[in-house]
Amino acid sequence: MGVSKTTQDTLRHERNSMPSAFLNRVFLRIWLASLVSGTAVAAHETAATWTMNLMSPSGLFISLMASLASLPFFLFTLPAGAFADAFNEGRILRLANLWLAGCAGALALLGWAGKLNPVLLLAGVFLLGMGFAINAPAWASLVPQVVTDEELPSALTLSGVQLNISGILGPALAGVLLTRVGAPVVFALNSLGFLLVFATIPTPQKTRSGLSQTLASFAHSISSTFRYVGQTENVRNILLRNAIFSFFVVVVPALAPVLLLKELRLDASSLGLVFASMGVGSVISAIFVIPWLRSRLSTDTLMMIAQVALAGIYILMATVHHCLYCLVPMALAGASWTLAASELWVIAQRAIPNSVRGRISALMMVLSQGAMTLGAIIWGLSAELVGTRLTLLTAAFLFLTTVLGSMLLFTIFRNSEIIEDKAACNRGPRLSVP
């Protein structure tokens, strides 16, 4: 009896020490496939950036890659969410991953045939972005269907861990493969990664609402969402803050590759190492920095610190002249970006009521991607006209001015409200004297 109890306690301890979602075989299979595919995606992005550097003497095409990667999310996220509600998520995910595999495979074939050029590579970036935009809402809807309510928090945490691990391994893998076998092999591996995900996607049972009904509901929900935003000042401010942050943070993916490849002349392996350092910074920030800071500082304070830090990092990036000195700014950029994005999301989720949370969150994502698309174009054109380093310094100055100016306006507005409240209290209720 004692041995049996000891064995049960040991099994219970092992069960509790393992993330609960990993005990779900379906989720574990999907997570492992996503880890492999996510690593291949990160490697593909590094290889595409390197290939564009070799094909185009202009850094503008490298910056446009960030813009065209964000544009499909701006255009297709909301309609894709409607289709995810109307059709089976498993079918949508399979079609999306087949599309993604085909796009990556086509880039590999074009590369091997020597037919790949900057325009075709940009088209490939946009078409891959379309696949990701259609995939995202269905993927978010699928996970809660394959895990239990008790496993859901663990599943969401593990999904974030998977992205961070892929963000580290992918660029490092690309740096090795680019020097040995070339970019087309990396594109082909990415295609195989999408096929692996395709093979692991389950088919959840779902009652379909019908396309016409879903589209009518979609149109109504969009109009009601915009009416709600128009009537709620706090939500408007949050959406504006999110758009401004996205406009400035896209400086990192738009200009960092231009600086590294056109100014510092990094080779492929060094490029992969620097990109991986950004992933390391994100992981360290998520695991150690953010929990420690959240226990000591308010959300608004953390948001300001992260944005000021990003502006300072832009200044550091503008002054570096050696590959090794890029590792620290890129790691800090990853940490600050993670901190600012997570705190901005916390601010939004605390302010949005449950009745419109999904729609406002989707709108927040769309506006963010739209701001990143516009920002990447503007910062890329500026770098082409006046130089990358001057553009980085300008972005840092404008970012700091915007952050500090908005903080000053918020303080003035809050103080004026306090004064008005005190004045109202001092006046008190008027008493009628007979």
ChimeraX attribute file (.defattr): number of C-alpha atoms within 10 A of each C-alpha:
attribute: neighborCount
match mode: 1-to-1
recipient: residues
	/A:1	6
	/A:2	7
	/A:3	8
	/A:4	9
	/A:5	10
	/A:6	11
	/A:7	12
	/A:8	12
	/A:9	12
	/A:10	12
	/A:11	12
	/A:12	11
	/A:13	11
	/A:14	11
	/A:15	13
	/A:16	10
	/A:17	9
	/A:18	11
	/A:19	16
	/A:20	18
	/A:21	23
	/A:22	18
	/A:23	13
	/A:24	15
	/A:25	12
	/A:26	15
	/A:27	21
	/A:28	15
	/A:29	15
	/A:30	19
	/A:31	21
	/A:32	15
	/A:33	21
	/A:34	22
	/A:35	24
	/A:36	22
	/A:37	23
	/A:38	25
	/A:39	27
	/A:40	28
	/A:41	26
	/A:42	26
	/A:43	33
	/A:44	26
	/A:45	19
	/A:46	26
	/A:47	28
	/A:48	24
	/A:49	23
	/A:50	23
	/A:51	22
	/A:52	21
	/A:53	20
	/A:54	13
	/A:55	13
	/A:56	14
	/A:57	11
	/A:58	15
	/A:59	24
	/A:60	21
	/A:61	25
	/A:62	29
	/A:63	29
	/A:64	24
	/A:65	27
	/A:66	26
	/A:67	28
	/A:68	24
	/A:69	24
	/A:70	26
	/A:71	21
	/A:72	24
	/A:73	26
	/A:74	21
	/A:75	15
	/A:76	17
	/A:77	22
	/A:78	21
	/A:79	16
	/A:80	20
	/A:81	21
	/A:82	19
	/A:83	20
	/A:84	26
	/A:85	22
	/A:86	19
	/A:87	18
	/A:88	18
	/A:89	26
	/A:90	22
	/A:91	17
	/A:92	19
	/A:93	26
	/A:94	21
	/A:95	16
	/A:96	23
	/A:97	26
	/A:98	18
	/A:99	20
	/A:100	26
	/A:101	25
	/A:102	19
	/A:103	23
	/A:104	28
	/A:105	21
	/A:106	18
	/A:107	26
	/A:108	22
	/A:109	17
	/A:110	16
	/A:111	19
	/A:112	14
	/A:113	10
	/A:114	10
	/A:115	10
	/A:116	19
	/A:117	16
	/A:118	17
	/A:119	12
	/A:120	13
	/A:121	21
	/A:122	21
	/A:123	17
	/A:124	21
	/A:125	24
	/A:126	22
	/A:127	20
	/A:128	22
	/A:129	20
	/A:130	25
	/A:131	22
	/A:132	22
	/A:133	25
	/A:134	25
	/A:135	23
	/A:136	18
	/A:137	23
	/A:138	24
	/A:139	17
	/A:140	14
	/A:141	15
	/A:142	20
	/A:143	16
	/A:144	15
	/A:145	16
	/A:146	20
	/A:147	21
	/A:148	14
	/A:149	11
	/A:150	10
	/A:151	18
	/A:152	17
	/A:153	16
	/A:154	16
	/A:155	25
	/A:156	15
	/A:157	12
	/A:158	18
	/A:159	16
	/A:160	13
	/A:161	16
	/A:162	18
	/A:163	17
	/A:164	23
	/A:165	20
	/A:166	24
	/A:167	26
	/A:168	25
	/A:169	23
	/A:170	28
	/A:171	32
	/A:172	25
	/A:173	22
	/A:174	33
	/A:175	26
	/A:176	17
	/A:177	20
	/A:178	22
	/A:179	12
	/A:180	10
	/A:181	11
	/A:182	18
	/A:183	26
	/A:184	27
	/A:185	22
	/A:186	28
	/A:187	27
	/A:188	21
	/A:189	23
	/A:190	28
	/A:191	27
	/A:192	20
	/A:193	25
	/A:194	26
	/A:195	20
	/A:196	19
	/A:197	24
	/A:198	21
	/A:199	13
	/A:200	18
	/A:201	21
	/A:202	17
	/A:203	15
	/A:204	13
	/A:205	10
	/A:206	13
	/A:207	10
	/A:208	12
	/A:209	12
	/A:210	12
	/A:211	14
	/A:212	10
	/A:213	10
	/A:214	18
	/A:215	17
	/A:216	11
	/A:217	12
	/A:218	18
	/A:219	13
	/A:220	11
	/A:221	14
	/A:222	15
	/A:223	10
	/A:224	14
	/A:225	17
	/A:226	15
	/A:227	11
	/A:228	15
	/A:229	16
	/A:230	11
	/A:231	11
	/A:232	12
	/A:233	11
	/A:234	13
	/A:235	19
	/A:236	15
	/A:237	13
	/A:238	18
	/A:239	22
	/A:240	15
	/A:241	16
	/A:242	21
	/A:243	21
	/A:244	19
	/A:245	22
	/A:246	24
	/A:247	24
	/A:248	22
	/A:249	26
	/A:250	24
	/A:251	24
	/A:252	22
	/A:253	18
	/A:254	28
	/A:255	26
	/A:256	23
	/A:257	23
	/A:258	25
	/A:259	23
	/A:260	21
	/A:261	20
	/A:262	16
	/A:263	16
	/A:264	15
	/A:265	15
	/A:266	18
	/A:267	15
	/A:268	23
	/A:269	17
	/A:270	20
	/A:271	24
	/A:272	27
	/A:273	23
	/A:274	28
	/A:275	28
	/A:276	31
	/A:277	25
	/A:278	24
	/A:279	27
	/A:280	22
	/A:281	25
	/A:282	26
	/A:283	23
	/A:284	17
	/A:285	22
	/A:286	20
	/A:287	11
	/A:288	10
	/A:289	16
	/A:290	19
	/A:291	12
	/A:292	12
	/A:293	15
	/A:294	14
	/A:295	8
	/A:296	9
	/A:297	11
	/A:298	11
	/A:299	17
	/A:300	14
	/A:301	13
	/A:302	21
	/A:303	22
	/A:304	17
	/A:305	16
	/A:306	22
	/A:307	25
	/A:308	19
	/A:309	20
	/A:310	27
	/A:311	27
	/A:312	20
	/A:313	23
	/A:314	27
	/A:315	21
	/A:316	19
	/A:317	25
	/A:318	18
	/A:319	15
	/A:320	17
	/A:321	13
	/A:322	13
	/A:323	17
	/A:324	12
	/A:325	14
	/A:326	22
	/A:327	19
	/A:328	18
	/A:329	23
	/A:330	26
	/A:331	24
	/A:332	24
	/A:333	27
	/A:334	25
	/A:335	25
	/A:336	28
	/A:337	25
	/A:338	21
	/A:339	25
	/A:340	26
	/A:341	18
	/A:342	17
	/A:343	22
	/A:344	20
	/A:345	16
	/A:346	12
	/A:347	16
	/A:348	21
	/A:349	15
	/A:350	10
	/A:351	13
	/A:352	18
	/A:353	11
	/A:354	11
	/A:355	8
	/A:356	13
	/A:357	16
	/A:358	13
	/A:359	19
	/A:360	23
	/A:361	16
	/A:362	15
	/A:363	20
	/A:364	20
	/A:365	20
	/A:366	22
	/A:367	21
	/A:368	23
	/A:369	25
	/A:370	22
	/A:371	25
	/A:372	30
	/A:373	26
	/A:374	19
	/A:375	23
	/A:376	31
	/A:377	22
	/A:378	19
	/A:379	25
	/A:380	27
	/A:381	19
	/A:382	17
	/A:383	23
	/A:384	17
	/A:385	12
	/A:386	10
	/A:387	15
	/A:388	24
	/A:389	20
	/A:390	16
	/A:391	24
	/A:392	27
	/A:393	20
	/A:394	17
	/A:395	20
	/A:396	25
	/A:397	15
	/A:398	14
	/A:399	23
	/A:400	19
	/A:401	14
	/A:402	16
	/A:403	19
	/A:404	15
	/A:405	12
	/A:406	13
	/A:407	15
	/A:408	12
	/A:409	11
	/A:410	12
	/A:411	12
	/A:412	12
	/A:413	11
	/A:414	12
	/A:415	12
	/A:416	12
	/A:417	12
	/A:418	12
	/A:419	11
	/A:420	12
	/A:421	11
	/A:422	12
	/A:423	11
	/A:424	11
	/A:425	10
	/A:426	9
	/A:427	8
	/A:428	9
	/A:429	8
	/A:430	6
	/A:431	6
	/A:432	5
	/A:433	4
	/A:434	3
